Structure formats: structure tokens, C-alpha cells
């Protein structure tokens, strides 16, 4: 596993999102961030809004989403931030969100929201929840928003993946998603994060020649957040490890680097960790696997496209 070294990658694992946005002006840029009411998503939204971006917090919980908007506005009085309800575990809700969005274009879509549970759970449509929220919901969201993304000048899609994408080493389409009888939390999470990285690769392949740039990122291990909200055990583990991991502001830094770095060609189709490009697995680079996942995903959401 090799890490690229280049002078332009000036940030590292200790960098914060605030340090990354320093000196930037994003007035007129539009950004949608899923799961932005807390943790990494919130810090990403706050940092980008602080330098002029128009940011939409797309969150499942209306009360939490509206509270996050208020907090950002209190910290940056001129921040152009808003909330819209988005439940990635419901494809009906994802479709409704997209239909109601009145923005003519989107400069950056950050697929940040995630799900992780010790227990087997399902989405509204019956998908294993980790796969359903992390991949299926984001797949439908991205496809339905693609016309608005391509209407922007040099749009970007950033997928929140994880180093967990390295296990499984290959994507088993016969167990996608895992059935209840074969479920374990880390297997399901690794599968979903592998799908996130593969989706970024395929987005770049399909839409790169139309001006879109896509990449995937690992924000850091066990960054303090409410990511494990569906499991008390997961929440406890995150709390115990928090003194030894990144803060949410640091966790958001890699995402923000990918949202801002120029030229965009430097990040196209790549995977990032600690604000640096990082080599990924052979599976993520496998064009046939990425294409097959895309085709399979289209079939899963066909009734909503």
C-alpha cells in the first residue's frame, strides 16, 4: 500500500477543515452534503459555508438538521445554509427530495451519510441497512441529481468510503447485500464502503468526459460522531477510542481537500486518506466490477429512476 508524495498535497492527518478552506472564496458555489447534521458532515458543511458556499444539509432527522443550520448561522452570520429532509433508507423519500430541489445546478455533492449496526436491520425497501443507506440510497440520489450536477461548471461528487473497503478483497455479487443469516457488522460495512469506492470510480468513467470529477475518501478511523446511532455497543466503542482518533473537524479535512483542490484532474477517480491520495485495492480499480455494480444498482432502483 503506497502513498503518493507531491508538493501540492500540503495537508495531512492532523489538518483541520478550517485550515483547508483558509484563503478560499466559494461565493456562488452550491454544495449538498448528506448526513450533515453532526460529526464529519457538519464540520464539512460549516467549513464550506464559512467561505461563501451555499450549502444544503440533507439529513434524516428534521430537528437535528434545523438545529445544525442554526449553529452554523450563529458561528458565521452570513452563512448561506439550509436544511432538507432526506432519508437514504427510503427510496421514496430520496425521490421526493430530488423532485423538490429547485436548484438549477449543483457544484458539489458530498455523499457523507452512513449507517452501521451490530444487529441486522433493513431499509424501507428491504435492503440490508448498511448497504442500503451507504450505497443504494446514495446511488439513487446521485443518478437523479446528475442533470443538475452536469449543469454546473466542473461539478464534483465525493463519496465517503473507508479503509474498511479493503475487506472484503473482492465484491461477492452473490452476497450483495448480505442476507440476515450471513450478516456481521464489519462484513456489511466493508462491503458498503467498497461499493462507495467503486461507485466513485464508475462515476468518473461514465461522466468524466462531461466535466464531472468523482473521488472517494477515508475520513479517519472512529472519528467522534453519532455514526453508530443504531447500536449502543458501537457508540460506546467510538466514545472509548475518541481520545486517540481525529476530531470531526480533522475528519472533515480530507473531504474538504477533495472539494477544493485544483486542478480537479488531480483527484479524478482517486481515493484519499489523511488529505493525501492513497493507493487503493485492485478490486476498486477493476473496471468490470465497477460496471457490474453500476448495472446491479440500476436494477435495484429501477422503479425510482
Helices and strands as residue ranges (DSSP letters): H 17-21, E 30-34, H 39-50, E 54-59, H 62-75, E 80-85, H 91-100, E 108-111, H 129-131, I 132-137, H 138-150, E 156-160, G 163-166, G 173-175, G 180-182, H 185-207, G 208-210, E 213-218, H 232-241, G 242-244, H 248-251, H 253-260, G 264-266, E 271-273, E 276-277, H 287-300, G 302-304
